[in-house]
Amino acid sequence: MAKLSTDISQKIDIECRKGDSFFLIAVLETGKVGSGTYMSLVSFTEITFIAKNSNGNSVVEYYKSSGTDTGVKYYDTISDTGSAGGILISAPSDSTNIPEGTYNYTCKISKTNAQHTVMHGKFKVVD
């Protein structure tokens, strides 16, 4: 589990095994990490996690919203804990069945007239 401050986007590098299910838990705190004051996600309508290759093309996208999975986009894979500030990604194994390599990702939370990048970094897929 990663604890993140919402004052600035946190750089966190992630490594996963190709073809394995992908799980991530992040807790958003307001102010300094360890403050124990969690950011309420109740008003945020969208949470996204998007990894792109060096050409800027998406290799995998996870969404809180509903939709039809396309092989790159996976819907209903992100949930939140509302006022407790938790983001949970639970994605199926076929979502990491992408070429081995290192990609750049961003995880964003959005609501009307506001978008925040809460974490970013390298998303490495190994065999």
C-alpha positions in Angstrom: 0.0 0.0 0.0 1.3 3.4 -0.9 0.5 6.5 1.1 0.5 9.7 -1.0 0.3 13.4 -0.2 -2.2 15.3 -2.4 -0.1 18.4 -2.3 2.0 17.2 -5.2 1.9 14.2 -7.6 4.1 11.4 -6.1 6.5 9.5 -8.3 6.1 5.8 -7.7 7.6 3.2 -10.0 5.6 0.0 -10.3 6.7 -3.4 -11.5 4.3 -6.3 -12.4 4.6 -9.7 -14.0 3.3 -10.1 -17.5 0.0 -12.1 -17.5 -0.6 -11.7 -13.7 -3.5 -9.9 -12.1 -2.7 -6.4 -11.1 -3.6 -5.0 -7.7 -2.7 -1.6 -6.3 -3.8 0.2 -3.1 -3.0 3.9 -2.6 -4.2 6.1 0.3 -4.4 9.9 -0.4 -3.6 12.2 2.5 -4.0 15.9 2.6 -0.8 17.7 3.6 2.2 15.8 4.8 2.3 12.0 4.4 1.7 10.4 7.7 -0.6 13.2 8.9 -3.5 10.8 9.1 -5.9 13.3 7.4 -7.3 11.5 4.4 -8.6 13.2 1.3 -12.3 12.6 0.6 -12.9 11.2 -2.8 -16.7 11.4 -2.5 -17.0 14.3 -5.0 -14.6 12.8 -7.6 -16.4 11.2 -10.4 -13.5 9.6 -12.3 -10.3 7.9 -11.4 -7.9 6.8 -14.2 -4.6 4.9 -14.5 -3.1 5.1 -17.9 0.2 3.7 -19.1 1.8 4.8 -22.4 4.7 3.7 -24.5 7.5 6.0 -25.7 5.3 7.0 -28.7 2.6 8.2 -26.4 0.2 5.3 -27.3 -1.7 3.7 -24.4 -0.7 0.2 -23.6 -3.2 -0.2 -20.7 -5.9 2.0 -19.2 -7.9 1.3 -16.0 -11.1 3.3 -15.2 -13.5 3.7 -12.3 -16.3 4.3 -14.7 -18.4 1.7 -16.6 -17.8 0.8 -20.2 -16.9 -2.0 -22.6 -13.4 -3.5 -22.2 -11.4 -3.2 -25.4 -8.1 -5.1 -24.7 -6.4 -1.8 -23.8 -9.1 -0.2 -21.8 -10.5 -2.0 -18.7 -13.5 -0.5 -16.9 -14.8 -1.0 -13.4 -11.2 -1.9 -12.3 -10.8 1.0 -10.0 -12.8 1.7 -6.8 -12.4 4.1 -4.0 -13.1 4.2 -0.3 -14.9 7.6 -0.4 -14.0 9.7 2.6 -11.1 7.4 3.7 -9.0 8.5 0.7 -8.3 5.0 -0.7 -7.8 4.1 -4.4 -7.9 0.4 -5.2 -7.1 -1.1 -8.6 -8.0 -4.7 -9.2 -7.4 -5.7 -12.8 -7.6 -9.0 -14.6 -4.6 -11.0 -15.7 -5.2 -10.3 -19.4 -4.7 -6.6 -18.7 -1.0 -7.1 -18.1 -0.6 -9.4 -21.1 1.3 -6.6 -22.9 4.8 -6.5 -24.3 7.6 -6.6 -21.7 9.0 -3.1 -21.2 8.9 0.1 -19.2 6.1 2.5 -19.8 5.1 5.9 -18.3 1.9 6.1 -16.3 -0.3 8.6 -14.6 -3.1 8.1 -12.1 -5.6 11.0 -12.0 -8.7 11.9 -10.1 -11.3 14.1 -11.7 -14.5 16.0 -10.9 -16.4 18.8 -12.6 -13.8 21.6 -13.3 -10.9 19.9 -11.5 -8.4 17.2 -12.3 -5.4 16.1 -10.1 -2.5 13.9 -11.0 -2.0 12.0 -7.7 0.8 9.7 -8.9 3.0 9.0 -11.9 6.1 7.1 -12.8 7.4 4.0 -14.5 5.1 0.9 -15.1 7.4 -2.0 -15.8 6.2 -5.3 -17.2 8.5 -8.3 -16.7 8.2 -11.9 -17.8 
